[in-house]
Amino acid sequence: MKKRYYIIIAIILFIGVNTYLVYNLINNKEVKYEEKEENTSNMKILVDNVEAAAIPPQDSGYILDSVSCDKEGSNVWFDYINWKVGINTSKTNKCTLKFKKGENTFLKAMLKDTSMVAYDDFGNLRYIGADPHNYIWFNCDTYSGLTKDNAIEKGCERWRIIGLMNNVETEKNGTQNLVKIIRDEPLPNYYVWDNKPSGKGSSLSSDGSNDWTDSRLMMLLNPGYSTNQYNATGTTGSLYWDRQGGQCSGTTGNGIGAPDGTKIACNFSTEGLKGDDTGPTKSMIESAKWKLGGLTSYDNVTTSQFYSAERGSTVPSNRKTEWIGKIGLMYPSDYGYATGGKGNGSGTYTREQCLAYRLYGWNSGTYKTDCAEKDWLYDSSKWQWTLTPVSSYSYGVFFVISTGDVTNGSAFASYTVRPTLYLTSNTMISSGEGDGSSTNPYILIPG
């Protein structure tokens, strides 16, 4: 009798384990058995808030609404190119994936030509290559009746889509998957990241501070700083957001050191953001949480290592690791992940090989031609500020050089600025206009 009992138990266990394996294989889930049970991934699928045994079929009209995990730092996403769940099992615990009926017009546009997009190591879908079709018309006087033929007349600027970013924390709307965009052309002139004198705000040096939360560049771009105790004498904050003219901290030459008191005329009456805070352009800008983690050095740091550090907690003493606001800058990892490598063309290094190599090494030889010059965020004539601080000293900031590599320098230097932001989740792309090329950018529909 006891022998028969053990046989029955063994059969039940065999059926149970194999049912679990088949279920996960059908749903394209990566199943890994870890030594510790808490490191395994246990996912629940909800379709229209009802638990389901499988993810919805590819042509069913469903999209991923949200991912929530019990364990902080979990890394789970949905791969729309291959229609499967993407998992970093070493960081996930119990996760719930919610699907809903709907259409993400940005996602639809990005998937029209999958040679121009790729997922990064963390599940963000990004445009890649030397010149992908990721152009949009933004910062227009009006979006009503907008076409490619009248966009310039309506005051529009060309901006570009960095990608569809996972799990972006917002100030008021929870955690969402949001589209991140960047101005195609840098703002005119050259701007200091910060040049507050020692003892003012977070600054501990005459070279300024690398704390974005009170930097003069942050206050130039964002609302609410027209008068502020940290503005330089004779300068005005929020000029870009308020579309105003005045004096700001910067120079007319690339790379010039600009200590406190160095200022230029900043006429943002034509280059600033249009309309009031409830107007169509500014209402499309999400107030998001930007991560401010840093690294001690640029040497031997790959793109994925930059990404992890940007979202980490390594910062100079007493610096903040997060900031909630509207207008930021690109990260070094945004630059790195935009490369397409040699692609299907001639060359030596694939995108994977470019990403495995240090960003500081993209400045010469084949790495420059295959990695930097196949990266749409690369600019051979500009040095571009990023958002990321050097954690080993209080005034260092990373930037992208015109030779193609990422390095760092003092916050009081003056480089180009490309405003970067997240669009609200209800912003859409018009289905009837635009193909994303530079001559026919996509047209936005405000939410």
Order of alpha helices (4+ residues) and beta strands (2+ residues): alpha-beta-beta-beta-beta-beta-beta-alpha-beta-beta-beta-beta-beta-beta-alpha-alpha-beta-beta-beta-alpha-beta-alpha-alpha-beta-beta-beta-beta-beta-beta-beta
